[in-house]
Amino acid sequence: MTDINAALFERGHNCCDIGHADRLACIVDASDYFRLAKSAMLRAQRRIMLIGWDFDTRIQLEPEDATLEGPNELGAFLNWLPQHRPGLEVYLLKWSVGAFTAIGRGMAPVFITNLITRSNVHLEIDTHHPLHAAHHQKIVVIDDRLAFCGGIDMTVDRWDTPAHSDDDERRTTPTGKRYGPWHDATTAVDGDAARIVGRVARERWQAATGQELAEVTDVDDDDRWPAGLEPTMRAVDVAVARTLPELPDRAEVREIEQLYLTAIRAARHSLYIESQYLAARTLVDAMVERLREPDGPEIVVVLPRHAEGWLEQKAMDGARRRLLHTLWEGDSHNRFRAYHPVTARGADIYVHAKVLVADDTLLRVGSSNLNNRSLGLDSECDLAVEVTADDPLGEQHRRDITGVRDRLLAEHLAVPIEQLRDEIDERGSLVATIDALSGHGKTLVPFDASTVADEDSALAENDLVDPESARGNPILTRSIRYLAGRPLSRLGKR
């Protein structure tokens, strides 16, 4: 166990930098995020950067009821915005494979989209990655004064409310297809923390395009914080951690892996995690080590019932089955639980959020999952906050951090947050509280051996589907930055 009095974050080890934020907000589910992001973009003066795994310009930012100025459709809004904000430049950077899959969904190819957008809207496709790797960061930066960073993509199938209702007609794609409940999370930060995230975004843009963008400095001090967003924490230092794969022109960066290990080793009483996958043996081995300790922490992991798609189910569900058995076998003191959320009628709620809360001292929200790709192959970006011994607002910050965990659990269990907190206080155990409050209707359902009995697969823990790294692999380290000698994003551009 880590010394509880020692600072957990270390530049160059488990983060790239640490910056102060006057405000940090944890935003749960895309219904709020899409609206708040639009509200913040309406306040931009010089630059908006959107860095994503995928964007779909056809999505509605407020499908429930348009309340904000400008078009409701993402693409139309981004084209409209510079007309009404003289001097504003908009930069969108999208993962290359996501660009091709978008065509299959009916979205216009990037080279056509570039021809119809305005000169101050720049859409580029990022092919600067190893073969089989993904650009998985989800970042929005406004004037280097405000940044959103987390797990929510501005694309189809993402919009939902915390209610995760069974029959929400607003969960409809631009082509009219209905999709199921989707749980997600992201953050907003201002101050120096936002400037650091802005630097991460600009470095990605330069690596993809060769174009260097300077930090935005020639703007006034008008607030970029979106109207109606109540900060989760105030006056905090925020660590920014990355995963970046090895390339011929860049060394591998594994700050996020070290951040996970730091959090697992630092937890004293409880570790609460939400993740799309459970497939990283390195992290599971670290959890098992803590579960074997007589006085180690409780560990609660919330996952989707199944991964998406046939191949991912075979590979990722198969790996999850193996690692769940590893955790159950190592749980000498009955302190581990894994759950999946369901709706009031028992339908699966897909978990896409990537959240970690260790005790009342560490909060991490980002784009990375508990899988190997997130630790060494895909590009990722996470934000984290810790309560240090010399924090003048330590008691408040502790309440803020547990408040994030309690809000998420209350959503999953469909109980008032006050009832959840009363149960935790009475039982002194996160596991016992969830076991007591879970049941029928919208709730958390525990994984057990029978749940995953038929999920073993030859593709489990497969290096092709979920590789640990590009390092030393001549196929994965081969950059596909250029197609026919030209950057893909320039094809069709005049």
Backbone hydrogen bonds, N-H to C=O, Kabsch-Sander energy under -0.5 kcal/mol:
donor,donor_aa,acceptor,acceptor_aa,energy
2,T,265,R,-2.0
6,A,3,D,-1.3
12,G,15,C,-2.7
13,H,10,E,-2.1
14,N,10,E,-1.8
15,C,10,E,-0.8
16,C,240,V,-3.2
17,D,240,V,-1.0
19,G,238,V,-2.5
21,A,236,V,-3.2
24,L,233,M,-2.4
25,A,188,A,-2.5
27,I,25,A,-0.6
27,I,186,T,-2.8
28,V,26,C,-0.5
29,D,27,I,-0.6
29,D,184,D,-2.2
30,A,158,R,-0.6
31,S,160,D,-2.2
32,D,29,D,-0.7
33,Y,29,D,-1.4
34,F,30,A,-2.8
35,R,31,S,-1.0
36,L,32,D,-2.9
37,A,33,Y,-3.0
38,K,34,F,-1.9
39,S,35,R,-2.3
40,A,36,L,-2.4
41,M,37,A,-2.5
42,L,38,K,-1.8
43,R,40,A,-1.6
44,A,41,M,-1.3
48,I,89,E,-2.1
49,M,141,V,-2.6
50,L,91,Y,-3.0
51,I,49,M,-0.5
51,I,139,I,-2.9
52,G,50,L,-0.5
52,G,93,L,-2.6
56,D,154,M,-2.1
59,I,56,D,-1.6
61,L,72,N,-2.9
74,L,59,I,-2.5
75,G,57,T,-3.2
76,A,57,T,-0.5
77,F,73,E,-2.7
78,L,74,L,-2.5
79,N,75,G,-1.7
80,W,76,A,-2.2
81,L,77,F,-2.6
83,Q,80,W,-0.8
84,H,80,W,-0.9
84,H,81,L,-1.3
85,R,81,L,-0.6
85,R,82,P,-0.5
88,L,85,R,-2.2
89,E,46,R,-2.5
90,V,120,N,-2.6
91,Y,48,I,-3.1
92,L,122,H,-3.3
93,L,50,L,-2.9
94,K,124,E,-2.2
95,W,52,G,-1.2
96,S,126,D,-1.7
99,A,95,W,-1.4
100,F,96,S,-1.2
101,T,97,V,-2.2
102,A,98,G,-1.7
103,I,99,A,-0.8
104,G,100,F,-1.1
105,R,101,T,-0.9
106,G,103,I,-1.5
107,M,102,A,-2.4
112,I,109,P,-0.7
113,T,109,P,-2.5
114,N,110,V,-2.7
115,L,111,F,-1.0
116,I,112,I,-1.2
116,I,113,T,-0.5
117,T,113,T,-1.2
121,V,118,R,-2.0
122,H,90,V,-3.5
123,L,121,V,-0.6
124,E,92,L,-2.7
124,E,122,H,-0.5
126,D,94,K,-3.3
126,D,124,E,-0.5
127,T,125,I,-0.9
129,H,127,T,-2.1
131,L,475,I,-0.6
131,L,478,R,-0.8
133,A,130,P,-2.0
136,H,134,A,-0.8
136,H,379,S,-1.8
139,I,51,I,-2.9
140,V,148,F,-2.1
141,V,49,M,-2.5
142,I,146,L,-3.0
143,D,47,R,-2.7
143,D,141,V,-0.6
145,R,142,I,-2.5
146,L,142,I,-1.4
147,A,189,V,-2.5
148,F,140,V,-3.0
149,C,187,T,-1.8
150,G,138,K,-1.6
151,G,185,A,-2.5
153,D,151,G,-0.5
154,M,54,D,-0.5
155,T,153,D,-1.8
158,R,155,T,-0.9
164,H,161,T,-1.4
168,D,165,S,-0.7
169,E,167,D,-0.9
171,R,168,D,-1.8
172,T,170,R,-2.1
173,T,177,K,-3.1
176,G,173,T,-2.3
179,Y,171,R,-1.7
183,H,350,Y,-3.3
186,T,27,I,-2.4
187,T,149,C,-1.1
188,A,25,A,-2.2
189,V,147,A,-2.5
190,D,23,R,-1.3
191,G,145,R,-0.7
192,D,20,H,-1.0
193,A,20,H,-1.7
193,A,190,D,-0.7
194,A,190,D,-0.8
195,R,191,G,-1.5
196,I,192,D,-2.0
197,V,193,A,-2.0
198,G,194,A,-2.4
199,R,195,R,-1.9
200,V,196,I,-2.1
201,A,197,V,-2.2
202,R,198,G,-2.4
203,E,199,R,-2.4
204,R,200,V,-1.9
205,W,201,A,-2.1
206,Q,202,R,-2.5
207,A,203,E,-2.4
208,A,204,R,-2.0
209,T,205,W,-2.5
210,G,206,Q,-2.6
211,Q,205,W,-0.5
212,E,210,G,-0.5
213,L,211,Q,-0.5
219,V,217,T,-1.5
229,L,226,P,-1.6
230,E,228,G,-0.8
232,T,24,L,-1.9
233,M,24,L,-2.6
235,A,22,D,-1.6
236,V,21,A,-2.3
238,V,19,G,-3.2
239,A,384,A,-3.0
240,V,17,D,-2.4
241,A,239,A,-0.5
241,A,382,D,-2.5
243,T,380,E,-1.4
244,L,253,V,-2.1
247,L,250,R,-2.7
250,R,247,L,-1.9
253,V,244,L,-2.9
255,E,242,R,-1.0
256,I,242,R,-1.4
258,Q,254,R,-1.6
259,L,255,E,-2.1
260,Y,256,I,-2.6
261,L,257,E,-2.2
262,T,258,Q,-2.4
263,A,259,L,-2.3
264,I,260,Y,-2.7
265,R,261,L,-2.3
266,A,262,T,-1.7
267,A,263,A,-1.6
271,L,298,E,-2.1
272,Y,357,V,-2.9
273,I,300,V,-2.7
274,E,355,V,-2.8
275,S,302,V,-2.1
279,A,370,L,-3.9
280,A,370,L,-1.5
281,R,279,A,-0.9
284,V,280,A,-2.1
285,D,281,R,-2.9
286,A,282,T,-1.3
287,M,283,L,-1.9
288,V,284,V,-2.8
289,E,285,D,-2.0
290,R,286,A,-1.4
291,L,287,M,-2.5
292,R,288,V,-1.8
293,E,290,R,-0.9
296,G,293,E,-1.3
298,E,269,H,-2.8
299,I,335,R,-2.7
300,V,271,L,-2.9
301,V,337,R,-2.2
302,V,273,I,-2.9
303,L,301,V,-0.5
303,L,339,Y,-2.8
313,Q,309,G,-2.3
314,K,310,W,-2.3
315,A,311,L,-2.6
316,M,312,E,-3.1
317,D,312,E,-1.0
317,D,313,Q,-0.8
318,G,313,Q,-0.8
319,A,315,A,-2.0
320,R,316,M,-2.4
321,R,317,D,-2.4
322,R,318,G,-1.8
323,L,319,A,-2.4
324,L,320,R,-3.0
325,H,321,R,-2.0
326,T,322,R,-1.8
327,L,323,L,-2.3
328,W,324,L,-3.0
329,E,325,H,-2.6
330,G,326,T,-1.6
331,D,327,L,-0.9
331,D,328,W,-0.6
332,S,330,G,-2.1
334,N,331,D,-1.2
337,R,299,I,-2.2
339,Y,301,V,-2.5
340,H,445,V,-2.3
342,V,443,T,-2.3
343,T,347,A,-2.6
346,G,343,T,-1.7
349,I,341,P,-2.1
350,Y,181,P,-2.2
350,Y,348,D,-0.6
352,H,183,H,-3.0
352,H,350,Y,-0.7
353,A,183,H,-0.7
355,V,274,E,-1.6
356,L,364,R,-2.5
357,V,272,Y,-2.8
358,A,362,L,-2.3
359,D,270,S,-2.4
359,D,357,V,-0.6
361,T,358,A,-2.1
362,L,358,A,-1.6
363,L,385,V,-2.5
364,R,356,L,-2.7
365,V,383,L,-2.4
366,G,354,K,-1.9
367,S,381,C,-1.1
370,L,277,Y,-0.9
371,N,369,N,-1.5
375,L,372,N,-1.6
376,G,372,N,-1.0
376,G,373,R,-0.7
377,L,373,R,-1.9
378,D,373,R,-2.6
379,S,134,A,-1.8
380,E,243,T,-2.0
382,D,241,A,-2.6
383,L,365,V,-2.8
384,A,239,A,-2.1
385,V,363,L,-2.6
386,E,237,D,-0.5
387,V,361,T,-2.3
388,T,386,E,-0.7
391,D,388,T,-1.6
394,G,391,D,-1.8
397,H,393,L,-2.8
398,R,394,G,-2.3
399,R,395,E,-1.8
400,D,396,Q,-2.3
401,I,397,H,-2.3
402,T,398,R,-2.2
403,G,399,R,-1.7
404,V,400,D,-1.3
404,V,401,I,-0.6
405,R,401,I,-1.5
406,D,402,T,-2.9
407,R,403,G,-2.3
408,L,404,V,-2.1
409,L,405,R,-2.5
410,A,406,D,-2.6
411,E,407,R,-1.8
412,H,408,L,-2.3
413,L,409,L,-2.7
414,A,410,A,-1.0
415,V,410,A,-1.5
420,L,416,P,-1.9
421,R,417,I,-2.4
422,D,418,E,-2.3
423,E,419,Q,-2.1
424,I,420,L,-2.3
425,D,421,R,-2.5
426,E,422,D,-2.4
427,R,423,E,-2.9
428,G,424,I,-2.6
433,T,429,S,-1.6
434,I,430,L,-2.4
435,D,431,V,-2.5
436,A,432,A,-1.9
437,L,433,T,-2.2
438,S,434,I,-2.1
443,T,342,V,-1.1
445,V,340,H,-2.9
447,F,338,A,-3.1
452,V,448,D,-1.3
453,A,450,S,-0.8
455,E,452,V,-1.8
460,A,457,S,-1.4
461,E,315,A,-0.7
462,N,459,L,-1.2
466,D,462,N,-2.8
470,A,376,G,-0.7
473,N,470,A,-1.9
477,T,473,N,-2.3
478,R,475,I,-0.9
479,S,477,T,-0.7
480,I,127,T,-0.7
480,I,129,H,-1.2
483,L,486,R,-2.6
484,A,482,Y,-0.5
486,R,483,L,-1.7
488,L,481,R,-0.6
489,S,125,I,-0.5
490,R,487,P,-1.8
491,L,488,L,-1.4
493,K,490,R,-2.2
